[in-house]
Amino acid sequence: MKKLYPAVALAAMALGACSSSSDMGAVELGGNGISTPATETPQAQAATPEASTPEVTQEVTGEPETGAAEEAPAEPVQTAAEESMLVASASSVACDASTDEFRDTMLAMVNNSRKTARMCGASSEMAVGAVSWNDLLTNAAVLHARDMVEFNFFSHTGSDGLGVSHRADGVGYTWSAIGENIAAGQPDIAEVHQGWLDSPGHCRNIMHPGFTEIGAACITTNSAEYPSYWVVVFGDKF
């Protein structure tokens, strides 16, 4: 069983949504809706899609720098064969891969996607610059993945009732923008990354020019609903 939760939660004018406090609880919607809380009262969750429908969840808190995004410097054109080789390589990198292999492959997949303009649903996203790895964001991702495994749940909201912005604060990451993609059940980096690219909200997180760093984690388990829990945290520091 695989899960990419369909709820999308946005707060504090992220991705151009209407204004709200970054301390306000995120609103979650079923399906592929995107919402920003205008009040502190969460909206009711919409009907859950059929079990066979891939599910995705994403959270952005904080407002990336406004204004038109600058185009990324020109990158060497990647051939289809080179991209196929990267995807094939990522398909062999499982949730429990070594720390270095996991980091290098996740970063390569994200940056490979960012250097090519693409459609995220109905939204046209330009190519953007590469992100770098950040160990503090990785710590935040590890904490949330372990929390979901230990308490057997799947949500951006932790067992303590806090979200990604609080987890980033807790590990000492001073953020100007923060976001999170999560997934569960996928066996390898290639599959989970493609699932996020196929979801408009998660795709926009990957392609967002306001994010300059990422950290990621995956935890395997035989004691929770899903065999693997994936977390990628996107950020930009002040």
C-alpha positions in Angstrom: 0.0 0.0 0.0 1.3 3.5 -0.9 0.1 6.8 0.2 0.7 10.4 -0.9 -2.0 12.2 1.1 -4.2 14.5 -1.1 -4.5 17.2 1.5 -2.7 20.4 0.7 -2.0 22.9 3.5 -0.8 26.4 2.9 -0.3 29.3 5.3 1.0 32.9 5.5 0.5 33.9 1.9 2.6 31.0 0.6 2.5 30.6 -3.1 0.5 33.9 -3.4 -2.4 32.8 -1.2 -4.3 35.3 0.8 -2.7 36.7 4.0 -2.7 34.9 7.3 -0.4 34.4 10.3 2.4 31.9 10.0 1.5 30.8 13.5 -2.0 29.9 12.4 -2.9 26.2 12.0 -2.8 24.9 8.5 -6.1 24.1 6.7 -6.3 20.7 5.1 -8.5 19.9 2.1 -9.2 16.6 0.5 -8.6 16.1 -3.2 -6.2 18.4 -4.9 -7.5 21.7 -3.4 -5.2 24.3 -2.1 -6.2 26.6 0.7 -4.8 29.2 3.1 -6.6 29.8 6.4 -8.3 33.2 6.5 -9.4 32.6 10.0 -8.2 30.3 12.8 -11.1 27.9 12.2 -10.0 25.0 10.1 -12.3 24.0 7.2 -13.7 20.5 7.2 -11.8 17.9 5.3 -13.4 17.0 1.9 -14.2 13.5 0.9 -11.2 11.2 0.6 -10.5 9.9 -2.9 -10.9 6.2 -3.7 -8.2 4.0 -2.2 -6.7 3.4 -5.6 -6.1 7.1 -6.2 -2.5 8.2 -5.3 -2.6 10.6 -2.4 -0.2 13.5 -1.8 0.4 16.0 1.0 2.3 19.2 1.0 2.7 22.1 3.4 4.2 25.5 2.9 4.5 28.0 5.7 6.0 31.5 5.4 6.2 33.6 2.3 9.1 33.2 -0.1 10.5 36.5 -1.4 8.0 38.3 -3.6 8.5 39.6 -7.1 9.3 37.9 -10.4 11.6 35.0 -10.0 14.9 35.1 -11.8 15.5 32.5 -14.4 18.1 30.0 -13.5 21.5 30.1 -15.3 21.5 28.0 -18.4 22.3 24.4 -17.7 23.9 21.9 -20.1 21.1 20.1 -22.0 20.5 16.7 -20.5 19.9 13.9 -22.9 17.0 11.5 -22.5 19.5 8.7 -22.0 21.2 10.6 -19.1 17.8 11.2 -17.5 16.9 7.6 -17.8 20.1 6.6 -16.2 19.5 8.9 -13.3 15.9 7.6 -12.8 17.2 4.0 -13.1 19.9 4.7 -10.5 17.3 6.3 -8.1 15.1 3.2 -8.5 17.8 1.2 -6.8 18.0 3.6 -3.8 15.6 2.4 -1.2 14.3 4.0 1.9 16.9 2.4 4.0 19.9 3.3 1.8 23.1 4.5 3.3 23.1 8.1 4.5 25.4 9.4 1.7 23.6 7.5 -1.1 20.2 8.6 0.1 21.3 12.3 0.4 23.1 12.4 -3.0 20.3 10.6 -4.9 17.4 12.7 -3.4 19.3 15.9 -4.0 20.1 14.8 -7.6 16.5 14.0 -8.3 15.2 17.3 -7.0 17.8 19.4 -8.8 17.3 17.5 -12.0 13.6 18.4 -11.9 14.3 22.0 -11.0 16.5 22.6 -14.1 13.7 21.9 -16.5 10.6 24.0 -17.0 7.4 22.0 -16.4 3.7 22.1 -15.8 2.6 21.4 -12.2 -1.0 20.7 -12.9 -2.3 23.9 -14.7 0.6 26.0 -13.4 3.6 26.6 -15.7 6.8 26.6 -13.7 10.1 27.9 -15.1 13.4 26.3 -14.6 15.0 27.4 -11.3 18.4 27.1 -9.6 19.6 24.1 -7.7 19.0 23.6 -4.0 21.7 22.5 -1.6 21.5 20.0 1.3 20.9 21.2 4.8 21.5 19.0 7.8 19.1 21.0 10.1 16.3 20.5 7.6 17.3 16.8 7.5 17.0 16.7 11.3 13.5 18.1 11.1 12.6 15.5 8.4 14.0 12.7 10.6 12.0 13.8 13.6 8.7 13.9 11.7 9.3 10.6 9.9 10.1 8.9 13.2 7.0 10.5 14.8 4.7 9.1 12.1 6.2 5.7 12.5 6.1 5.6 16.3 2.5 6.9 16.5 1.3 5.3 13.3 -0.2 8.3 11.6 0.2 10.2 8.3 -0.1 14.0 8.5 1.9 17.2 8.4 0.7 17.8 12.0 2.9 15.9 14.4 1.8 13.9 17.4 2.4 17.0 19.5 0.0 19.1 17.3 2.8 21.1 15.7 3.7 21.6 12.0 6.7 21.8 9.9 7.5 25.4 10.8 7.7 24.5 14.5 9.9 21.5 13.7 12.2 23.8 11.7 12.3 26.2 14.6 13.0 23.4 17.0 16.1 22.2 15.2 17.5 25.8 14.9 16.7 26.5 11.3 16.0 30.3 11.0 13.7 30.2 8.0 12.2 32.8 5.7 10.3 30.1 3.8 9.6 26.5 4.8 7.7 23.7 3.1 7.2 19.9 3.4 6.3 17.0 1.2 5.5 13.6 2.8 4.6 10.2 1.4 4.2 6.7 2.6 4.6 3.2 1.2 6.9 3.9 -1.8 9.9 1.5 -2.1 12.5 3.9 -3.6 13.4 7.5 -4.3 12.5 7.4 -8.0 8.9 6.3 -7.3 8.3 8.8 -4.4 9.8 11.7 -6.4 7.7 10.9 -9.4 4.6 10.7 -7.3 5.3 14.2 -6.0 6.0 15.6 -9.5 2.6 14.2 -10.6 0.8 16.1 -7.9 0.5 19.9 -8.6 1.0 21.1 -5.1 4.1 18.9 -4.4 5.5 19.7 -7.9 5.3 23.4 -7.1 7.2 22.8 -3.9 9.9 21.1 -5.8 10.0 23.9 -8.4 9.5 26.8 -6.1 12.2 29.5 -6.6 11.9 30.6 -3.0 13.4 27.4 -1.7 17.2 27.1 -1.7 17.8 24.2 0.6 16.3 20.8 1.4 16.7 18.0 3.9 15.0 14.6 3.7 14.5 11.3 5.5 12.8 8.0 5.2 12.1 5.5 7.9 11.2 1.8 7.3 8.9 -0.1 9.7 6.9 -3.3 10.1 4.8 -1.9 13.0 2.9 0.9 11.3 0.3 1.1 8.5 2.8 1.7 5.8 6.3 0.1 5.3 8.1 3.4 4.6 7.5 7.0 5.6 9.2 9.7 3.5 9.7 13.4 4.4 11.3 16.2 2.4 11.6 19.6 4.0 12.2 22.7 1.8 13.6 25.9 3.2 15.3 29.2 2.8 17.1 31.0 5.5 16.9 34.7 6.4 
